[in-house]
Amino acid sequence: MHPYAQWQQGGAAPSVFGALPSPPATNPPSAMPDSVTFTFTNFKTTILNSTVVGPQQRTAYRVVTEASAPACTILQDNESRTVAMVQWQPHATVEVRGVAAKQRARDWLRLSSDRSRRVMEVRGVQYAWSPIGDFVCLSKVNSPAPRVLARIARVPNKVILELTQEIMQAGMLEPCLVATIMICCGHNID
């Protein structure tokens, strides 16, 4: 069986490592308090061609991977401006407008030494994506009292990204959208 068969059929989301399927959420997640939700929808086999719906159910972004150029995925805002780009070959690179210059994806969303989380640095602050139950959760790395600032959930035919007001005010929406794409796409970024 193909290792991503469940994902392609709309079942399980890839793990935080972006390589192996993980168990699907059994029920739609309950919303985090005081959070903003963005939902990746309208995809049949992969998040790499999807629509991102934001508050008030309005299209906020599009994830586009052209069939003629499958080695490149772009995130566009609702005015069709490119916000981020991931080039998958020969080695995955990522660039996020105003946040991260073009660099190796494995460096921008690096696997921790104990392989338990993916760490990214944005504007001098380190954040970590870690699996917790049915979610992949974001927290600050060196916080004395770590708490969930954002989380990703996979439910049938959707990927849900919830962000706290704190993380939204820190300008982390677009980096979190890109991280969600990279974590859930099934590509190996290492």
PAKOLZA-86693 format. One record per residue (C-alpha): residue in three letters; x negated, z, y negated. Coordinates in steps of 0.05 Angstrom, whole numbers. Example, Ala and Ser with C-alpha at 12.3 -4.5 7.8 and 13.67 -1.06 7.14 Angstrom:
PAKOLZA-86693
 resn     px     pz     py
  ALA   -246    156     90
  SER   -273    143     21
end
This chain:
PAKOLZA-86693
 resn     px     pz     py
  MET      0      0      0
  HIS    -25    -17    -70
  PRO    -46     48   -104
  TYR     -3     33   -165
  ALA     58      9   -127
  GLN    100     69   -147
  TRP     82     59   -220
  GLN     99    -14   -218
  GLN    166      2   -187
  GLY    181     52   -242
  GLY    166    114   -200
  ALA    106    158   -213
  ALA     60    160   -274
  PRO    -14    155   -265
  SER    -53    219   -268
  VAL    -94    243   -328
  PHE   -152    204   -297
  GLY   -115    138   -306
  ALA   -128    118   -235
  LEU    -83    153   -186
  PRO     -7    161   -184
  SER     21    231   -197
  PRO     89    258   -177
  PRO    147    236   -221
  ALA    185    285   -263
  THR    247    302   -223
  ASN    292    313   -283
  PRO    288    290   -355
  PRO    245    340   -392
  SER    277    388   -440
  ALA    251    378   -511
  MET    196    422   -539
  PRO    222    463   -597
  ASP    210    433   -666
  SER    183    368   -638
  VAL    188    294   -653
  THR    199    248   -593
  PHE    174    177   -583
  THR    196    139   -521
  PHE    161     80   -490
  THR    217     35   -463
  ASN    233    -37   -444
  PHE    178    -46   -393
  LYS    186    -70   -323
  THR    119    -57   -290
  THR     72    -28   -341
  ILE     70     10   -407
  LEU     23    -45   -432
  ASN     84    -86   -454
  SER    134    -38   -483
  THR    173    -16   -543
  VAL    162     52   -574
  VAL    226     82   -600
  GLY    221    139   -650
  PRO    269    187   -683
  GLN    339    160   -696
  GLN    327    112   -638
  ARG    292     61   -683
  THR    235     17   -659
  ALA    172     47   -688
  TYR    117     10   -650
  ARG    106    -45   -598
  VAL     53    -46   -544
  VAL     34   -118   -531
  THR    -10   -148   -477
  GLU     -5   -224   -478
  ALA     -3   -259   -411
  SER    -54   -308   -439
  ALA   -101   -251   -458
  PRO    -88   -194   -409
  ALA   -156   -163   -425
  CYS   -130   -140   -493
  THR    -73    -93   -511
  ILE    -52    -80   -582
  LEU     -7    -27   -613
  GLN     33    -55   -671
  ASP     75    -17   -722
  ASN    145    -39   -740
  GLU    117    -87   -792
  SER     75   -122   -738
  ARG      9    -94   -765
  THR    -43    -78   -713
  VAL    -54     -3   -709
  ALA    -99      0   -648
  MET   -132    -46   -597
  VAL   -156    -34   -527
  GLN   -200    -87   -495
  TRP   -202    -76   -420
  GLN   -260   -121   -400
  PRO   -317   -121   -386
  HIS   -316    -46   -402
  ALA   -255    -15   -435
  THR   -263     -5   -510
  VAL   -214     25   -560
  GLU   -206     22   -635
  VAL   -153     60   -676
  ARG   -145     38   -748
  GLY   -170     92   -796
  VAL   -185    140   -740
  ALA   -235    113   -690
  ALA   -283     55   -697
  LYS   -290     10   -636
  GLN   -322     49   -579
  ARG   -322     56   -504
  ALA   -255     83   -481
  ARG   -291    131   -434
  ASP   -325    161   -495
  TRP   -263    166   -538
  LEU   -220    196   -482
  ARG   -275    227   -441
  LEU   -266    263   -375
  SER   -289    335   -378
  SER   -347    357   -334
  ASP   -299    394   -287
  ARG   -253    332   -286
  SER   -193    374   -305
  ARG   -177    342   -372
  ARG   -192    285   -420
  VAL   -222    304   -487
  MET   -216    264   -551
  GLU   -244    279   -620
  VAL   -203    259   -680
  ARG   -225    274   -752
  GLY   -276    324   -726
  VAL   -227    364   -683
  GLN   -231    363   -607
  TYR   -166    358   -568
  ALA   -156    358   -492
  TRP   -102    325   -450
  SER    -90    366   -387
  PRO    -38    361   -331
  ILE     10    419   -332
  GLY     69    414   -283
  ASP    105    347   -295
  PHE     70    336   -361
  VAL      3    316   -390
  CYS     -6    364   -449
  LEU    -49    362   -511
  SER    -82    424   -540
  LYS   -141    440   -585
  VAL   -204    451   -545
  ASN   -234    511   -581
  SER   -171    546   -601
  PRO   -170    622   -590
  ALA    -97    616   -569
  PRO    -87    546   -540
  ARG    -17    519   -543
  VAL     16    453   -527
  LEU     14    407   -589
  ALA     40    345   -554
  ARG     60    325   -484
  ILE     72    263   -442
  ALA    126    259   -389
  ARG    143    201   -342
  VAL    216    193   -324
  PRO    248    133   -291
  ASN    235     71   -334
  LYS    207    111   -392
  VAL    147    148   -417
  ILE    163    204   -466
  LEU    113    230   -518
  GLU    134    293   -555
  LEU     93    317   -614
  THR     98    383   -652
  GLN    106    382   -728
  GLU     35    411   -732
  ILE      4    352   -695
  MET     46    302   -735
  GLN     22    333   -800
  ALA    -50    328   -775
  GLY    -41    252   -772
  MET    -45    250   -697
  LEU     15    205   -681
  GLU    -24    140   -671
  PRO    -83    171   -633
  CYS    -31    205   -587
  LEU      6    139   -577
  VAL    -60    105   -558
  ALA    -80    162   -512
  THR    -11    158   -478
  ILE    -21     84   -466
  MET    -90     95   -436
  ILE    -69    153   -393
  CYS     -6    119   -366
  CYS    -28     47   -358
  GLY    -64     53   -292
  HIS   -129     22   -316
  ASN   -193     57   -300
  ILE   -225     74   -367
  ASP   -288    104   -339
end
